[in-house]
Amino acid sequence: MRAATRRRTDAVSPAPAHRWPGAWRSRGGPGRAIRAASAASRTTAAAIRRTALAGAGGGAHSALHPHTAQEPTMLIQIATHQPQMLLSIVQGTPAWVWGLLAALLWLGLSQMLPRHAGPRRVLLMPLALSAFSAWGLLSAFGAGAGGRALAAWLLATAAATLASLALRAAPPAGVRFDAQTLRFRLPGSPMPLLLILAIFLTKYLVGVELALQPQLAHDSHFALQVAALYGLYNGLLLARAARLWRLVQGMRPGIA
C-alpha cells in the first residue's frame, strides 16, 4: 500500500523550474507575445496540477496513473474518464494567460487583412516562431531527450518546408512586390493565425502534460512526437516566407 501511494505521488510531483535567458526576456516587436507564450505553460503548471487534482477528488488517483509508451497521455485520460477536470484546468489558468492569448489572436488576425510589409518583416514571424519552438523543446526535455528532439525538429522542419514548396512554389495569388519601395503588398490569409495558435497550444499543452507527468521530460518517444508537430508548423511558415523571397529574387535585375 505504501509503495502504491508513493508511485501515485511521484506521478504528479512538481516539474523542475527552468530559468529563462536574457534574450527571451527582452521587450519589443511582435516576438514579445511569442516569447511570453513559453512562460505561460510553466507559470500555470503548479496551479493546473493542484486545481485538476482537487477537482477530481479521490477518483483522480485511479485515472491519473503514470504514463508509458503504450498508454494515452494523461490529458487524454482526463478527457476520456474525467472530463470535468478540463474545466478545472481552464479555471486554474491565470487571467494574464488569456490576455496573452488575446495578443496572439490579434497578431494572427492582423495577418488576415491586406497589408504592406518589407522583406525583413516578412521573415520576422517565422524565424521568431522557429526559435521559440527550438527553445521550447530544449527547455521542456533538457539536453538529453531535448537534443535528439531538436535534431528531429530540424529534419521535420526541412521536410515540411521542402514538401510545401514542392506542392506550391508560386506565391499566393494577389502578392505583389514593389521594386522601388522594396515592400510587399500581401493579401489577407488565415494560415498564419492557425499556425500561431497551433504552436502556442502545443507548447501550452505539453507544459500541462509535463506538469502532470514530469517523467515525460525523459521520454524520447514523447519528445520526438512534439518535435514533429513543431517541425510541421515551422516548415509551413518558412515555406510561406520562402515563396515571397523567390518573388524578390526574380525581380533583382529590375531592382539593380
C-alpha positions as CSV (number, residue, x, y, z in Angstrom):
1,M,0.0,0.0,0.0
2,R,2.8,2.4,0.9
3,A,4.6,1.6,-2.4
4,A,1.4,2.3,-4.4
5,T,0.8,5.6,-2.6
6,R,4.4,6.6,-3.3
7,R,4.1,5.8,-7.0
8,R,0.9,7.9,-7.3
9,T,2.6,10.8,-5.6
10,D,5.5,10.6,-7.9
11,A,3.2,10.7,-10.9
12,V,2.1,14.2,-10.0
13,S,5.2,15.6,-8.4
14,P,6.2,19.2,-9.5
15,A,8.2,19.7,-12.6
16,P,11.6,21.3,-12.1
17,A,11.8,25.0,-12.5
18,H,13.6,26.5,-15.5
19,R,15.3,29.8,-15.9
20,W,14.9,31.9,-19.0
21,P,18.0,33.5,-20.6
22,G,18.1,37.2,-21.0
23,A,17.5,37.1,-24.8
24,W,14.0,35.8,-24.1
25,R,13.2,38.5,-21.6
26,S,13.9,41.4,-23.9
27,R,11.0,43.6,-24.9
28,G,9.6,44.9,-28.1
29,G,8.4,43.7,-31.5
30,P,5.8,41.0,-32.4
31,G,8.2,38.4,-30.8
32,R,7.2,39.7,-27.4
33,A,4.0,37.8,-27.3
34,I,5.7,34.7,-28.8
35,R,8.4,34.7,-26.1
36,A,5.8,35.1,-23.3
37,A,3.9,32.1,-24.6
38,S,6.7,29.8,-23.3
39,A,6.3,31.2,-19.8
40,A,2.6,30.7,-19.8
41,S,2.5,26.9,-19.7
42,R,5.2,26.7,-16.9
43,T,3.8,29.5,-14.8
44,T,0.4,27.8,-14.7
45,A,1.7,24.3,-14.3
46,A,1.5,24.2,-10.5
47,A,-1.9,25.8,-10.4
48,I,-3.2,23.4,-13.0
49,R,-1.9,20.4,-11.2
50,R,-3.4,21.4,-7.8
51,T,-6.7,22.5,-9.3
52,A,-7.2,19.5,-11.5
53,L,-6.4,17.0,-8.8
54,A,-8.6,18.8,-6.3
55,G,-11.5,18.9,-8.8
56,A,-11.2,15.2,-9.4
57,G,-11.2,14.3,-5.8
58,G,-10.2,10.8,-4.7
59,G,-11.0,9.4,-8.1
60,A,-8.1,11.2,-9.7
61,H,-5.6,8.6,-8.4
62,S,-7.2,5.8,-10.3
63,A,-7.4,7.7,-13.6
64,L,-4.1,9.6,-13.5
65,H,-1.6,6.7,-13.4
66,P,2.0,7.0,-14.7
67,H,2.3,7.3,-18.5
68,T,4.0,4.6,-20.5
69,A,4.7,4.5,-24.2
70,Q,1.7,2.2,-24.7
71,E,-0.7,4.4,-22.8
72,P,-2.5,7.6,-23.9
73,T,-1.3,10.8,-22.3
74,M,-2.8,11.9,-19.1
75,L,-4.7,14.7,-20.7
76,I,-6.4,12.2,-23.0
77,Q,-7.2,10.1,-19.9
78,I,-8.7,13.1,-18.2
79,A,-10.8,14.0,-21.3
80,T,-12.0,10.4,-21.5
81,H,-12.6,9.4,-17.9
82,Q,-13.0,12.7,-16.0
83,P,-13.8,15.5,-18.5
84,Q,-14.9,17.7,-15.6
85,M,-11.2,18.1,-14.8
86,L,-10.7,20.0,-18.1
87,L,-12.9,22.8,-16.7
88,S,-10.8,22.8,-13.6
89,I,-7.6,23.2,-15.7
90,V,-9.1,26.1,-17.6
91,Q,-10.3,27.7,-14.3
92,G,-6.8,27.3,-12.8
93,T,-5.2,29.2,-15.6
94,P,-4.2,32.7,-14.6
95,A,-6.1,35.6,-16.2
96,W,-2.9,37.0,-17.8
97,V,-2.6,33.9,-19.9
98,W,-5.9,34.7,-21.6
99,G,-4.5,38.2,-22.2
100,L,-1.5,36.6,-23.9
101,L,-3.9,34.5,-26.0
102,A,-5.8,37.6,-27.0
103,A,-2.5,39.3,-28.1
104,L,-1.6,36.2,-30.2
105,L,-5.1,36.3,-31.7
106,W,-4.6,39.9,-32.6
107,L,-1.3,39.1,-34.2
108,G,-2.8,36.3,-36.2
109,L,-6.0,38.2,-37.1
110,S,-3.8,41.1,-38.4
111,Q,-2.4,38.7,-41.0
112,M,-5.9,38.1,-42.3
113,L,-6.1,41.7,-43.6
114,P,-4.4,43.1,-46.8
115,R,-1.2,44.9,-45.8
116,H,2.2,46.1,-46.9
117,A,5.4,44.8,-45.4
118,G,9.1,44.8,-46.1
119,P,11.2,41.6,-46.7
120,R,12.6,41.7,-43.1
121,R,9.2,42.0,-41.5
122,V,8.0,39.0,-43.6
123,L,10.8,36.9,-42.2
124,L,10.5,38.0,-38.6
125,M,7.5,36.0,-37.6
126,P,8.5,32.6,-39.0
127,L,12.1,33.0,-37.7
128,A,10.8,34.0,-34.2
129,L,8.4,31.1,-34.1
130,S,11.2,28.7,-35.2
131,A,13.4,30.0,-32.4
132,F,10.5,29.7,-29.9
133,S,9.9,26.1,-31.0
134,A,13.6,25.1,-30.7
135,W,13.8,26.7,-27.2
136,G,10.5,25.0,-26.2
137,L,12.0,21.6,-27.0
138,L,15.2,22.2,-25.1
139,S,13.6,23.8,-22.1
140,A,11.0,21.0,-21.8
141,F,13.2,18.0,-22.4
142,G,16.7,19.1,-21.4
143,A,20.0,18.3,-23.1
144,G,19.3,14.6,-23.4
145,A,15.9,13.9,-25.0
146,G,15.8,17.6,-26.0
147,G,19.0,17.3,-28.1
148,R,17.6,14.4,-30.0
149,A,14.2,16.1,-30.3
150,L,16.0,19.2,-31.7
151,A,17.7,17.2,-34.4
152,A,14.3,15.6,-35.3
153,W,12.7,19.1,-35.3
154,L,15.3,20.3,-37.8
155,L,14.6,17.3,-40.1
156,A,10.9,17.7,-39.8
157,T,11.1,21.5,-40.4
158,A,13.2,21.0,-43.5
159,A,11.0,18.2,-44.8
160,A,7.8,20.2,-44.3
161,T,9.4,23.3,-45.9
162,L,10.6,21.4,-49.0
163,A,7.3,19.4,-49.3
164,S,5.3,22.6,-49.1
165,L,7.4,24.3,-51.7
166,A,7.2,21.3,-54.0
167,L,3.4,21.3,-53.8
168,R,3.2,25.0,-54.4
169,A,6.2,27.0,-55.5
170,A,4.4,30.2,-56.5
171,P,3.5,33.0,-54.1
172,P,-0.2,33.2,-53.1
173,A,-2.5,35.0,-55.6
174,G,-2.5,38.7,-55.2
175,V,1.0,39.1,-53.7
176,R,3.0,41.9,-55.3
177,F,6.5,43.3,-54.7
178,D,7.3,46.9,-55.4
179,A,10.9,47.1,-56.5
180,Q,11.1,50.8,-55.8
181,T,9.8,50.8,-52.3
182,L,11.1,47.3,-51.6
183,R,7.8,46.3,-50.0
184,F,5.3,43.5,-50.5
185,R,1.6,44.0,-50.9
186,L,0.1,41.0,-49.2
187,P,-3.5,39.7,-49.3
188,G,-5.0,38.5,-46.1
189,S,-4.7,34.8,-45.1
190,P,-6.0,32.8,-42.2
191,M,-3.0,30.4,-42.3
192,P,-0.7,32.5,-40.0
193,L,-3.4,32.7,-37.4
194,L,-3.9,28.9,-37.4
195,L,-0.2,28.2,-37.2
196,I,0.4,30.7,-34.5
197,L,-2.3,29.2,-32.4
198,A,-1.1,25.6,-33.2
199,I,2.4,26.4,-31.9
200,F,1.2,28.2,-28.8
201,L,-1.3,25.4,-27.9
202,T,1.3,22.7,-28.5
203,K,3.7,24.5,-26.1
204,Y,0.9,25.1,-23.5
205,L,-0.5,21.5,-23.6
206,V,3.0,20.0,-23.5
207,G,3.7,22.1,-20.4
208,V,0.5,20.9,-18.8
209,E,1.3,17.3,-19.6
210,L,4.8,17.6,-18.2
211,A,3.4,19.3,-15.1
212,L,1.1,16.3,-14.5
213,Q,3.8,13.7,-15.5
214,P,7.3,15.1,-15.0
215,Q,8.8,11.8,-16.1
216,L,7.8,12.5,-19.7
217,A,10.6,15.0,-19.8
218,H,12.9,12.0,-20.2
219,D,10.6,10.1,-22.7
220,S,12.3,10.3,-26.1
221,H,9.2,9.0,-27.9
222,F,7.1,11.8,-26.5
223,A,9.8,14.4,-27.3
224,L,10.0,13.2,-30.9
225,Q,6.2,13.5,-31.3
226,V,6.3,17.1,-30.1
227,A,9.3,17.8,-32.3
228,A,7.4,16.5,-35.3
229,L,4.5,18.8,-34.6
230,Y,6.7,21.9,-34.2
231,G,8.6,20.9,-37.4
232,L,5.4,20.7,-39.4
233,Y,4.1,24.2,-38.2
234,N,7.5,25.9,-38.6
235,G,8.1,24.3,-42.0
236,L,4.7,25.7,-43.3
237,L,5.6,29.1,-42.0
238,L,9.1,29.1,-43.5
239,A,7.7,27.9,-46.9
240,R,5.4,30.9,-47.0
241,A,8.3,33.2,-46.4
242,A,10.4,31.4,-49.0
243,R,7.8,31.9,-51.7
244,L,7.8,35.6,-51.1
245,W,11.6,35.7,-51.2
246,R,11.5,33.9,-54.5
247,L,9.5,36.8,-55.8
248,V,12.1,39.2,-54.7
249,Q,14.9,37.1,-56.3
250,G,13.0,37.1,-59.6
251,M,12.9,40.9,-59.6
252,R,16.5,41.6,-58.7
253,P,17.6,42.5,-62.2
254,G,14.9,45.2,-62.3
255,I,15.9,46.5,-58.8
256,A,19.6,46.9,-59.9
